[in-house]
């Protein structure tokens, strides 16, 4: 799994951080997504896929 985020698309909803805090964080100043781990362990894959699917701005892309 490889994850990329488009910070220009991010609206700062923070759902990704709530679902997968080991993979995503938010900048303090504006809440924009920060990718902490672009290749997380298999145990986090389901949460990452869920985070990508619920992102209101479609700012998270996941490839296998």
mmCIF file as Biopython writes it, N, C-alpha, C and O atoms, coordinates in Angstrom:
data_model
#
loop_
_atom_site.group_PDB
_atom_site.id
_atom_site.type_symbol
_atom_site.label_atom_id
_atom_site.label_alt_id
_atom_site.label_comp_id
_atom_site.label_asym_id
_atom_site.label_entity_id
_atom_site.label_seq_id
_atom_site.pdbx_PDB_ins_code
_atom_site.Cartn_x
_atom_site.Cartn_y
_atom_site.Cartn_z
_atom_site.occupancy
_atom_site.B_iso_or_equiv
_atom_site.auth_seq_id
_atom_site.auth_asym_id
_atom_site.pdbx_PDB_model_num
ATOM 1   N N  . UNK A ? 1  ? 0.838   -1.182 0.000  1.0 0.0 1  A 1 
ATOM 2   C CA . UNK A ? 1  ? 0.000   0.000  0.000  1.0 0.0 1  A 1 
ATOM 3   C C  . UNK A ? 1  ? 0.879   1.240  0.000  1.0 0.0 1  A 1 
ATOM 4   O O  . UNK A ? 1  ? 1.873   1.322  0.721  1.0 0.0 1  A 1 
ATOM 5   N N  . UNK A ? 2  ? 0.486   2.205  -0.828 1.0 0.0 2  A 1 
ATOM 6   C CA . UNK A ? 2  ? 1.156   3.504  -0.849 1.0 0.0 2  A 1 
ATOM 7   C C  . UNK A ? 2  ? 0.073   4.576  -0.773 1.0 0.0 2  A 1 
ATOM 8   O O  . UNK A ? 2  ? -0.938  4.506  -1.472 1.0 0.0 2  A 1 
ATOM 9   N N  . UNK A ? 3  ? 0.295   5.550  0.070  1.0 0.0 3  A 1 
ATOM 10  C CA . UNK A ? 3  ? -0.673  6.616  0.296  1.0 0.0 3  A 1 
ATOM 11  C C  . UNK A ? 3  ? -0.070  7.945  -0.150 1.0 0.0 3  A 1 
ATOM 12  O O  . UNK A ? 3  ? 1.102   8.228  0.099  1.0 0.0 3  A 1 
ATOM 13  N N  . UNK A ? 4  ? -0.886  8.742  -0.806 1.0 0.0 4  A 1 
ATOM 14  C CA . UNK A ? 4  ? -0.498  10.114 -1.106 1.0 0.0 4  A 1 
ATOM 15  C C  . UNK A ? 4  ? -1.650  11.022 -0.680 1.0 0.0 4  A 1 
ATOM 16  O O  . UNK A ? 4  ? -2.812  10.616 -0.690 1.0 0.0 4  A 1 
ATOM 17  N N  . UNK A ? 5  ? -1.312  12.247 -0.310 1.0 0.0 5  A 1 
ATOM 18  C CA . UNK A ? 5  ? -2.337  13.227 0.039  1.0 0.0 5  A 1 
ATOM 19  C C  . UNK A ? 5  ? -2.128  14.487 -0.793 1.0 0.0 5  A 1 
ATOM 20  O O  . UNK A ? 5  ? -1.000  14.863 -1.112 1.0 0.0 5  A 1 
ATOM 21  N N  . UNK A ? 6  ? -3.228  15.120 -1.133 1.0 0.0 6  A 1 
ATOM 22  C CA . UNK A ? 6  ? -3.187  16.382 -1.864 1.0 0.0 6  A 1 
ATOM 23  C C  . UNK A ? 6  ? -3.598  17.474 -0.885 1.0 0.0 6  A 1 
ATOM 24  O O  . UNK A ? 6  ? -4.785  17.690 -0.640 1.0 0.0 6  A 1 
ATOM 25  N N  . UNK A ? 7  ? -2.617  18.151 -0.337 1.0 0.0 7  A 1 
ATOM 26  C CA . UNK A ? 7  ? -2.892  19.177 0.664  1.0 0.0 7  A 1 
ATOM 27  C C  . UNK A ? 7  ? -3.688  20.339 0.084  1.0 0.0 7  A 1 
ATOM 28  O O  . UNK A ? 7  ? -4.384  21.036 0.823  1.0 0.0 7  A 1 
ATOM 29  N N  . UNK A ? 8  ? -3.597  20.559 -1.221 1.0 0.0 8  A 1 
ATOM 30  C CA . UNK A ? 8  ? -4.370  21.635 -1.846 1.0 0.0 8  A 1 
ATOM 31  C C  . UNK A ? 8  ? -5.861  21.325 -1.869 1.0 0.0 8  A 1 
ATOM 32  O O  . UNK A ? 8  ? -6.682  22.242 -1.867 1.0 0.0 8  A 1 
ATOM 33  N N  . UNK A ? 9  ? -6.221  20.048 -1.891 1.0 0.0 9  A 1 
ATOM 34  C CA . UNK A ? 9  ? -7.625  19.642 -1.876 1.0 0.0 9  A 1 
ATOM 35  C C  . UNK A ? 9  ? -8.193  19.565 -0.465 1.0 0.0 9  A 1 
ATOM 36  O O  . UNK A ? 9  ? -9.398  19.725 -0.272 1.0 0.0 9  A 1 
ATOM 37  N N  . UNK A ? 10 ? -7.344  19.325 0.511  1.0 0.0 10 A 1 
ATOM 38  C CA . UNK A ? 10 ? -7.787  19.072 1.883  1.0 0.0 10 A 1 
ATOM 39  C C  . UNK A ? 10 ? -8.597  20.240 2.435  1.0 0.0 10 A 1 
ATOM 40  O O  . UNK A ? 10 ? -8.218  21.403 2.295  1.0 0.0 10 A 1 
ATOM 41  N N  . UNK A ? 11 ? -9.730  19.901 3.072  1.0 0.0 11 A 1 
ATOM 42  C CA . UNK A ? 11 ? -10.583 20.933 3.675  1.0 0.0 11 A 1 
ATOM 43  C C  . UNK A ? 11 ? -10.464 20.946 5.202  1.0 0.0 11 A 1 
ATOM 44  O O  . UNK A ? 11 ? -11.129 21.735 5.873  1.0 0.0 11 A 1 
ATOM 45  N N  . UNK A ? 12 ? -9.614  20.068 5.748  1.0 0.0 12 A 1 
ATOM 46  C CA . UNK A ? 12 ? -9.361  20.077 7.186  1.0 0.0 12 A 1 
ATOM 47  C C  . UNK A ? 12 ? -10.434 19.430 8.031  1.0 0.0 12 A 1 
ATOM 48  O O  . UNK A ? 12 ? -10.543 19.743 9.216  1.0 0.0 12 A 1 
ATOM 49  N N  . UNK A ? 13 ? -11.231 18.538 7.466  1.0 0.0 13 A 1 
ATOM 50  C CA . UNK A ? 13 ? -12.313 17.888 8.216  1.0 0.0 13 A 1 
ATOM 51  C C  . UNK A ? 13 ? -11.776 17.041 9.370  1.0 0.0 13 A 1 
ATOM 52  O O  . UNK A ? 13 ? -12.402 16.967 10.427 1.0 0.0 13 A 1 
ATOM 53  N N  . UNK A ? 14 ? -10.624 16.404 9.173  1.0 0.0 14 A 1 
ATOM 54  C CA . UNK A ? 14 ? -9.978  15.648 10.241 1.0 0.0 14 A 1 
ATOM 55  C C  . UNK A ? 14 ? -10.456 14.230 10.447 1.0 0.0 14 A 1 
ATOM 56  O O  . UNK A ? 14 ? -10.013 13.565 11.384 1.0 0.0 14 A 1 
ATOM 57  N N  . UNK A ? 15 ? -11.341 13.750 9.608  1.0 0.0 15 A 1 
ATOM 58  C CA . UNK A ? 15 ? -11.837 12.381 9.750  1.0 0.0 15 A 1 
ATOM 59  C C  . UNK A ? 15 ? -10.709 11.369 9.600  1.0 0.0 15 A 1 
ATOM 60  O O  . UNK A ? 15 ? -10.699 10.344 10.281 1.0 0.0 15 A 1 
ATOM 61  N N  . UNK A ? 16 ? -9.776  11.647 8.725  1.0 0.0 16 A 1 
ATOM 62  C CA . UNK A ? 16 ? -8.644  10.735 8.515  1.0 0.0 16 A 1 
ATOM 63  C C  . UNK A ? 16 ? -7.834  10.576 9.801  1.0 0.0 16 A 1 
ATOM 64  O O  . UNK A ? 16 ? -7.386  9.475  10.121 1.0 0.0 16 A 1 
ATOM 65  N N  . UNK A ? 17 ? -7.650  11.652 10.521 1.0 0.0 17 A 1 
ATOM 66  C CA . UNK A ? 17 ? -6.883  11.615 11.770 1.0 0.0 17 A 1 
ATOM 67  C C  . UNK A ? 17 ? -7.621  10.814 12.830 1.0 0.0 17 A 1 
ATOM 68  O O  . UNK A ? 17 ? -7.005  10.068 13.590 1.0 0.0 17 A 1 
ATOM 69  N N  . UNK A ? 18 ? -8.929  10.964 12.883 1.0 0.0 18 A 1 
ATOM 70  C CA . UNK A ? 18 ? -9.728  10.208 13.850 1.0 0.0 18 A 1 
ATOM 71  C C  . UNK A ? 18 ? -9.681  8.713  13.554 1.0 0.0 18 A 1 
ATOM 72  O O  . UNK A ? 18 ? -9.639  7.896  14.474 1.0 0.0 18 A 1 
ATOM 73  N N  . UNK A ? 19 ? -9.688  8.357  12.275 1.0 0.0 19 A 1 
ATOM 74  C CA . UNK A ? 19 ? -9.680  6.941  11.891 1.0 0.0 19 A 1 
ATOM 75  C C  . UNK A ? 19 ? -8.296  6.307  11.966 1.0 0.0 19 A 1 
ATOM 76  O O  . UNK A ? 19 ? -8.168  5.162  12.400 1.0 0.0 19 A 1 
ATOM 77  N N  . UNK A ? 20 ? -7.278  7.019  11.558 1.0 0.0 20 A 1 
ATOM 78  C CA . UNK A ? 20 ? -5.930  6.450  11.475 1.0 0.0 20 A 1 
ATOM 79  C C  . UNK A ? 20 ? -4.886  7.449  11.974 1.0 0.0 20 A 1 
ATOM 80  O O  . UNK A ? 20 ? -4.120  7.990  11.177 1.0 0.0 20 A 1 
ATOM 81  N N  . UNK A ? 21 ? -4.848  7.698  13.280 1.0 0.0 21 A 1 
ATOM 82  C CA . UNK A ? 21 ? -3.922  8.704  13.810 1.0 0.0 21 A 1 
ATOM 83  C C  . UNK A ? 21 ? -2.443  8.344  13.690 1.0 0.0 21 A 1 
ATOM 84  O O  . UNK A ? 21 ? -1.583  9.214  13.832 1.0 0.0 21 A 1 
ATOM 85  N N  . UNK A ? 22 ? -2.138  7.075  13.431 1.0 0.0 22 A 1 
ATOM 86  C CA . UNK A ? 22 ? -0.746  6.678  13.221 1.0 0.0 22 A 1 
ATOM 87  C C  . UNK A ? 22 ? -0.284  6.981  11.803 1.0 0.0 22 A 1 
ATOM 88  O O  . UNK A ? 22 ? 0.911   6.942  11.510 1.0 0.0 22 A 1 
ATOM 89  N N  . UNK A ? 23 ? -1.235  7.284  10.925 1.0 0.0 23 A 1 
ATOM 90  C CA . UNK A ? 23 ? -0.923  7.522  9.515  1.0 0.0 23 A 1 
ATOM 91  C C  . UNK A ? 23 ? -1.113  8.989  9.134  1.0 0.0 23 A 1 
ATOM 92  O O  . UNK A ? 23 ? -0.356  9.525  8.323  1.0 0.0 23 A 1 
ATOM 93  N N  . UNK A ? 24 ? -2.122  9.637  9.718  1.0 0.0 24 A 1 
ATOM 94  C CA . UNK A ? 24 ? -2.458  11.017 9.359  1.0 0.0 24 A 1 
ATOM 95  C C  . UNK A ? 24 ? -2.420  11.925 10.584 1.0 0.0 24 A 1 
ATOM 96  O O  . UNK A ? 24 ? -2.693  11.500 11.707 1.0 0.0 24 A 1 
ATOM 97  N N  . UNK A ? 25 ? -2.078  13.176 10.337 1.0 0.0 25 A 1 
ATOM 98  C CA . UNK A ? 25 ? -2.155  14.221 11.356 1.0 0.0 25 A 1 
ATOM 99  C C  . UNK A ? 25 ? -2.640  15.479 10.649 1.0 0.0 25 A 1 
ATOM 100 O O  . UNK A ? 25 ? -2.858  15.471 9.437  1.0 0.0 25 A 1 
ATOM 101 N N  . UNK A ? 26 ? -2.810  16.560 11.406 1.0 0.0 26 A 1 
ATOM 102 C CA . UNK A ? 26 ? -3.212  17.833 10.837 1.0 0.0 26 A 1 
ATOM 103 C C  . UNK A ? 26 ? -2.259  18.922 11.287 1.0 0.0 26 A 1 
ATOM 104 O O  . UNK A ? 26 ? -1.760  18.909 12.412 1.0 0.0 26 A 1 
ATOM 105 N N  . UNK A ? 27 ? -2.014  19.873 10.382 1.0 0.0 27 A 1 
ATOM 106 C CA . UNK A ? 27 ? -1.188  21.022 10.752 1.0 0.0 27 A 1 
ATOM 107 C C  . UNK A ? 27 ? -1.933  21.852 11.791 1.0 0.0 27 A 1 
ATOM 108 O O  . UNK A ? 27 ? -3.144  22.054 11.692 1.0 0.0 27 A 1 
ATOM 109 N N  . UNK A ? 28 ? -1.199  22.324 12.776 1.0 0.0 28 A 1 
ATOM 110 C CA . UNK A ? 28 ? -1.812  23.112 13.843 1.0 0.0 28 A 1 
ATOM 111 C C  . UNK A ? 28 ? -2.420  24.415 13.330 1.0 0.0 28 A 1 
ATOM 112 O O  . UNK A ? 28 ? -3.481  24.835 13.792 1.0 0.0 28 A 1 
ATOM 113 N N  . UNK A ? 29 ? -1.748  25.050 12.379 1.0 0.0 29 A 1 
ATOM 114 C CA . UNK A ? 29 ? -2.182  26.382 11.964 1.0 0.0 29 A 1 
ATOM 115 C C  . UNK A ? 29 ? -3.456  26.403 11.120 1.0 0.0 29 A 1 
ATOM 116 O O  . UNK A ? 29 ? -4.205  27.379 11.165 1.0 0.0 29 A 1 
ATOM 117 N N  . UNK A ? 30 ? -3.713  25.339 10.350 1.0 0.0 30 A 1 
ATOM 118 C CA . UNK A ? 30 ? -4.886  25.385 9.469  1.0 0.0 30 A 1 
ATOM 119 C C  . UNK A ? 30 ? -5.638  24.063 9.330  1.0 0.0 30 A 1 
ATOM 120 O O  . UNK A ? 30 ? -6.629  23.996 8.602  1.0 0.0 30 A 1 
ATOM 121 N N  . UNK A ? 31 ? -5.193  23.027 10.006 1.0 0.0 31 A 1 
ATOM 122 C CA . UNK A ? 31 ? -5.903  21.745 9.987  1.0 0.0 31 A 1 
ATOM 123 C C  . UNK A ? 31 ? -5.712  20.906 8.753  1.0 0.0 31 A 1 
ATOM 124 O O  . UNK A ? 31 ? -6.376  19.880 8.600  1.0 0.0 31 A 1 
ATOM 125 N N  . UNK A ? 32 ? -4.820  21.310 7.863  1.0 0.0 32 A 1 
ATOM 126 C CA . UNK A ? 32 ? -4.578  20.558 6.629  1.0 0.0 32 A 1 
ATOM 127 C C  . UNK A ? 32 ? -3.857  19.253 6.960  1.0 0.0 32 A 1 
ATOM 128 O O  . UNK A ? 32 ? -3.001  19.203 7.843  1.0 0.0 32 A 1 
ATOM 129 N N  . UNK A ? 33 ? -4.224  18.203 6.232  1.0 0.0 33 A 1 
ATOM 130 C CA . UNK A ? 33 ? -3.684  16.863 6.475  1.0 0.0 33 A 1 
ATOM 131 C C  . UNK A ? 33 ? -2.162  16.819 6.310  1.0 0.0 33 A 1 
ATOM 132 O O  . UNK A ? 33 ? -1.584  17.481 5.448  1.0 0.0 33 A 1 
ATOM 133 N N  . UNK A ? 34 ? -1.541  16.011 7.172  1.0 0.0 34 A 1 
ATOM 134 C CA . UNK A ? 34 ? -0.115  15.713 7.098  1.0 0.0 34 A 1 
ATOM 135 C C  . UNK A ? 34 ? 0.007   14.201 7.091  1.0 0.0 34 A 1 
ATOM 136 O O  . UNK A ? 34 ? -0.553  13.531 7.960  1.0 0.0 34 A 1 
ATOM 137 N N  . UNK A ? 35 ? 0.722   13.661 6.135  1.0 0.0 35 A 1 
ATOM 138 C CA . UNK A ? 35 ? 0.918   12.221 6.036  1.0 0.0 35 A 1 
ATOM 139 C C  . UNK A ? 35 ? 2.108   11.815 6.900  1.0 0.0 35 A 1 
ATOM 140 O O  . UNK A ? 35 ? 3.230   12.266 6.672  1.0 0.0 35 A 1 
ATOM 141 N N  . UNK A ? 36 ? 1.862   10.970 7.885  1.0 0.0 36 A 1 
ATOM 142 C CA . UNK A ? 36 ? 2.921   10.525 8.786  1.0 0.0 36 A 1 
ATOM 143 C C  . UNK A ? 36 ? 3.610   9.257  8.293  1.0 0.0 36 A 1 
ATOM 144 O O  . UNK A ? 36 ? 4.790   9.042  8.568  1.0 0.0 36 A 1 
ATOM 145 N N  . UNK A ? 37 ? 2.873   8.415  7.562  1.0 0.0 37 A 1 
ATOM 146 C CA . UNK A ? 37 ? 3.412   7.126  7.115  1.0 0.0 37 A 1 
ATOM 147 C C  . UNK A ? 37 ? 2.819   6.788  5.757  1.0 0.0 37 A 1 
ATOM 148 O O  . UNK A ? 37 ? 1.647   6.420  5.670  1.0 0.0 37 A 1 
ATOM 149 N N  . UNK A ? 38 ? 3.606   6.907  4.699  1.0 0.0 38 A 1 
ATOM 150 C CA . UNK A ? 38 ? 3.094   6.656  3.347  1.0 0.0 38 A 1 
ATOM 151 C C  . UNK A ? 38 ? 2.971   5.174  3.013  1.0 0.0 38 A 1 
ATOM 152 O O  . UNK A ? 38 ? 2.335   4.808  2.024  1.0 0.0 38 A 1 
ATOM 153 N N  . UNK A ? 39 ? 3.580   4.317  3.839  1.0 0.0 39 A 1 
ATOM 154 C CA . UNK A ? 39 ? 3.492   2.872  3.630  1.0 0.0 39 A 1 
ATOM 155 C C  . UNK A ? 39 ? 3.257   2.187  4.984  1.0 0.0 39 A 1 
ATOM 156 O O  . UNK A ? 39 ? 4.164   1.562  5.534  1.0 0.0 39 A 1 
ATOM 157 N N  . UNK A ? 40 ? 2.034   2.308  5.513  1.0 0.0 40 A 1 
ATOM 158 C CA . UNK A ? 40 ? 1.742   1.768  6.838  1.0 0.0 40 A 1 
ATOM 159 C C  . UNK A ? 40 ? 1.699   0.243  6.854  1.0 0.0 40 A 1 
ATOM 160 O O  . UNK A ? 40 ? 1.556   -0.386 5.805  1.0 0.0 40 A 1 
ATOM 161 N N  . UNK A ? 41 ? 1.823   -0.354 8.040  1.0 0.0 41 A 1 
ATOM 162 C CA . UNK A ? 41 ? 1.758   -1.805 8.149  1.0 0.0 41 A 1 
ATOM 163 C C  . UNK A ? 41 ? 0.367   -2.330 7.777  1.0 0.0 41 A 1 
ATOM 164 O O  . UNK A ? 41 ? -0.619  -1.594 7.809  1.0 0.0 41 A 1 
ATOM 165 N N  . UNK A ? 42 ? 0.313   -3.600 7.431  1.0 0.0 42 A 1 
ATOM 166 C CA . UNK A ? 42 ? -0.924  -4.226 6.959  1.0 0.0 42 A 1 
ATOM 167 C C  . UNK A ? 42 ? -2.080  -4.065 7.944  1.0 0.0 42 A 1 
ATOM 168 O O  . UNK A ? 42 ? -3.235  -3.983 7.527  1.0 0.0 42 A 1 
ATOM 169 N N  . UNK A ? 43 ? -1.793  -4.021 9.215  1.0 0.0 43 A 1 
ATOM 170 C CA . UNK A ? 43 ? -2.843  -3.883 10.216 1.0 0.0 43 A 1 
ATOM 171 C C  . UNK A ? 43 ? -3.609  -2.573 10.140 1.0 0.0 43 A 1 
ATOM 172 O O  . UNK A ? 43 ? -4.694  -2.458 10.709 1.0 0.0 43 A 1 
ATOM 173 N N  . UNK A ? 44 ? -3.062  -1.590 9.450  1.0 0.0 44 A 1 
ATOM 174 C CA . UNK A ? 44 ? -3.725  -0.287 9.326  1.0 0.0 44 A 1 
ATOM 175 C C  . UNK A ? 44 ? -4.391  -0.078 7.969  1.0 0.0 44 A 1 
ATOM 176 O O  . UNK A ? 44 ? -5.041  0.946  7.759  1.0 0.0 44 A 1 
ATOM 177 N N  . UNK A ? 45 ? -4.246  -1.010 7.059  1.0 0.0 45 A 1 
ATOM 178 C CA . UNK A ? 45 ? -4.749  -0.835 5.704  1.0 0.0 45 A 1 
ATOM 179 C C  . UNK A ? 45 ? -6.250  -0.591 5.648  1.0 0.0 45 A 1 
ATOM 180 O O  . UNK A ? 45 ? -6.702  0.278  4.902  1.0 0.0 45 A 1 
ATOM 181 N N  . UNK A ? 46 ? -7.029  -1.334 6.418  1.0 0.0 46 A 1 
ATOM 182 C CA . UNK A ? 46 ? -8.483  -1.164 6.392  1.0 0.0 46 A 1 
ATOM 183 C C  . UNK A ? 46 ? -8.872  0.240  6.855  1.0 0.0 46 A 1 
ATOM 184 O O  . UNK A ? 46 ? -9.767  0.858  6.279  1.0 0.0 46 A 1 
ATOM 185 N N  . UNK A ? 47 ? -8.207  0.742  7.886  1.0 0.0 47 A 1 
ATOM 186 C CA . UNK A ? 47 ? -8.510  2.084  8.386  1.0 0.0 47 A 1 
ATOM 187 C C  . UNK A ? 47 ? -8.115  3.158  7.384  1.0 0.0 47 A 1 
ATOM 188 O O  . UNK A ? 47 ? -8.812  4.161  7.233  1.0 0.0 47 A 1 
ATOM 189 N N  . UNK A ? 48 ? -7.000  2.949  6.702  1.0 0.0 48 A 1 
ATOM 190 C CA . UNK A ? 48 ? -6.547  3.908  5.692  1.0 0.0 48 A 1 
ATOM 191 C C  . UNK A ? 48 ? -7.538  3.947  4.525  1.0 0.0 48 A 1 
ATOM 192 O O  . UNK A ? 48 ? -7.878  5.024  4.036  1.0 0.0 48 A 1 
ATOM 193 N N  . UNK A ? 49 ? -7.996  2.785  4.084  1.0 0.0 49 A 1 
ATOM 194 C CA . UNK A ? 49 ? -8.985  2.737  3.005  1.0 0.0 49 A 1 
ATOM 195 C C  . UNK A ? 49 ? -10.275 3.443  3.428  1.0 0.0 49 A 1 
ATOM 196 O O  . UNK A ? 49 ? -10.876 4.167  2.634  1.0 0.0 49 A 1 
ATOM 197 N N  . UNK A ? 50 ? -10.692 3.238  4.660  1.0 0.0 50 A 1 
ATOM 198 C CA . UNK A ? 50 ? -11.892 3.905  5.162  1.0 0.0 50 A 1 
ATOM 199 C C  . UNK A ? 50 ? -11.686 5.422  5.203  1.0 0.0 50 A 1 
ATOM 200 O O  . UNK A ? 50 ? -12.565 6.184  4.800  1.0 0.0 50 A 1 
ATOM 201 N N  . UNK A ? 51 ? -10.523 5.853  5.692  1.0 0.0 51 A 1 
ATOM 202 C CA . UNK A ? 51 ? -10.226 7.284  5.748  1.0 0.0 51 A 1 
ATOM 203 C C  . UNK A ? 51 ? -10.280 7.903  4.353  1.0 0.0 51 A 1 
ATOM 204 O O  . UNK A ? 51 ? -10.839 8.985  4.173  1.0 0.0 51 A 1 
ATOM 205 N N  . UNK A ? 52 ? -9.707  7.223  3.378  1.0 0.0 52 A 1 
ATOM 206 C CA . UNK A ? 52 ? -9.725  7.731  2.006  1.0 0.0 52 A 1 
ATOM 207 C C  . UNK A ? 52 ? -11.146 7.795  1.464  1.0 0.0 52 A 1 
ATOM 208 O O  . UNK A ? 52 ? -11.502 8.739  0.758  1.0 0.0 52 A 1 
ATOM 209 N N  . UNK A ? 53 ? -11.953 6.801  1.789  1.0 0.0 53 A 1 
ATOM 210 C CA . UNK A ? 53 ? -13.310 6.755  1.236  1.0 0.0 53 A 1 
ATOM 211 C C  . UNK A ? 53 ? -14.236 7.795  1.856  1.0 0.0 53 A 1 
ATOM 212 O O  . UNK A ? 53 ? -15.188 8.229  1.207  1.0 0.0 53 A 1 
ATOM 213 N N  . UNK A ? 54 ? -13.981 8.203  3.094  1.0 0.0 54 A 1 
ATOM 214 C CA . UNK A ? 54 ? -14.857 9.182  3.738  1.0 0.0 54 A 1 
ATOM 215 C C  . UNK A ? 54 ? -14.326 10.616 3.649  1.0 0.0 54 A 1 
ATOM 216 O O  . UNK A ? 54 ? -14.992 11.547 4.103  1.0 0.0 54 A 1 
ATOM 217 N N  . UNK A ? 55 ? -13.154 10.802 3.080  1.0 0.0 55 A 1 
ATOM 218 C CA . UNK A ? 55 ? -12.583 12.144 2.953  1.0 0.0 55 A 1 
ATOM 219 C C  . UNK A ? 55 ? -13.503 13.001 2.082  1.0 0.0 55 A 1 
ATOM 220 O O  . UNK A ? 55 ? -13.707 12.688 0.909  1.0 0.0 55 A 1 
ATOM 221 N N  . UNK A ? 56 ? -14.062 14.083 2.647  1.0 0.0 56 A 1 
ATOM 222 C CA . UNK A ? 56 ? -15.017 14.889 1.868  1.0 0.0 56 A 1 
ATOM 223 C C  . UNK A ? 56 ? -14.394 15.613 0.679  1.0 0.0 56 A 1 
ATOM 224 O O  . UNK A ? 56 ? -15.106 16.008 -0.244 1.0 0.0 56 A 1 
ATOM 225 N N  . UNK A ? 57 ? -13.080 15.791 0.691  1.0 0.0 57 A 1 
ATOM 226 C CA . UNK A ? 57 ? -12.401 16.497 -0.401 1.0 0.0 57 A 1 
ATOM 227 C C  . UNK A ? 57 ? -11.686 15.545 -1.356 1.0 0.0 57 A 1 
ATOM 228 O O  . UNK A ? 57 ? -11.075 15.986 -2.329 1.0 0.0 57 A 1 
ATOM 229 N N  . UNK A ? 58 ? -11.757 14.253 -1.086 1.0 0.0 58 A 1 
ATOM 230 C CA . UNK A ? 58 ? -11.037 13.254 -1.887 1.0 0.0 58 A 1 
ATOM 231 C C  . UNK A ? 58 ? -9.555  13.593 -1.983 1.0 0.0 58 A 1 
ATOM 232 O O  . UNK A ? 58 ? -8.950  13.488 -3.049 1.0 0.0 58 A 1 
ATOM 233 N N  . UNK A ? 59 ? -8.987  13.998 -0.866 1.0 0.0 59 A 1 
ATOM 234 C CA . UNK A ? 59 ? -7.586  14.418 -0.826 1.0 0.0 59 A 1 
ATOM 235 C C  . UNK A ? 59 ? -6.617  13.274 -0.565 1.0 0.0 59 A 1 
ATOM 236 O O  . UNK A ? 59 ? -5.402  13.469 -0.621 1.0 0.0 59 A 1 
ATOM 237 N N  . UNK A ? 60 ? -7.136  12.078 -0.281 1.0 0.0 60 A 1 
ATOM 238 C CA . UNK A ? 60 ? -6.287  10.919 0.023  1.0 0.0 60 A 1 
ATOM 239 C C  . UNK A ? 60 ? -6.394  9.908  -1.101 1.0 0.0 60 A 1 
ATOM 240 O O  . UNK A ? 60 ? -7.492  9.504  -1.484 1.0 0.0 60 A 1 
ATOM 241 N N  . UNK A ? 61 ? -5.243  9.501  -1.631 1.0 0.0 61 A 1 
ATOM 242 C CA . UNK A ? 61 ? -5.202  8.470  -2.671 1.0 0.0 61 A 1 
ATOM 243 C C  . UNK A ? 61 ? -4.433  7.267  -2.141 1.0 0.0 61 A 1 
ATOM 244 O O  . UNK A ? 61 ? -3.379  7.405  -1.521 1.0 0.0 61 A 1 
ATOM 245 N N  . UNK A ? 62 ? -4.988  6.079  -2.402 1.0 0.0 62 A 1 
ATOM 246 C CA . UNK A ? 62 ? -4.369  4.834  -1.942 1.0 0.0 62 A 1 
ATOM 247 C C  . UNK A ? 62 ? -4.135  3.944  -3.155 1.0 0.0 62 A 1 
ATOM 248 O O  . UNK A ? 62 ? -5.034  3.744  -3.972 1.0 0.0 62 A 1 
ATOM 249 N N  . UNK A ? 63 ? -2.923  3.412  -3.264 1.0 0.0 63 A 1 
ATOM 250 C CA . UNK A ? 63 ? -2.626  2.447  -4.328 1.0 0.0 63 A 1 
ATOM 251 C C  . UNK A ? 63 ? -1.990  1.223  -3.680 1.0 0.0 63 A 1 
ATOM 252 O O  . UNK A ? 63 ? -1.363  1.299  -2.623 1.0 0.0 63 A 1 
ATOM 253 N N  . UNK A ? 64 ? -2.173  0.116  -4.344 1.0 0.0 64 A 1 
ATOM 254 C CA . UNK A ? 64 ? -1.640  -1.151 -3.821 1.0 0.0 64 A 1 
ATOM 255 C C  . UNK A ? 64 ? -0.311  -1.480 -4.447 1.0 0.0 64 A 1 
ATOM 256 O O  . UNK A ? 64 ? 0.284   -2.509 -4.126 1.0 0.0 64 A 1 
#
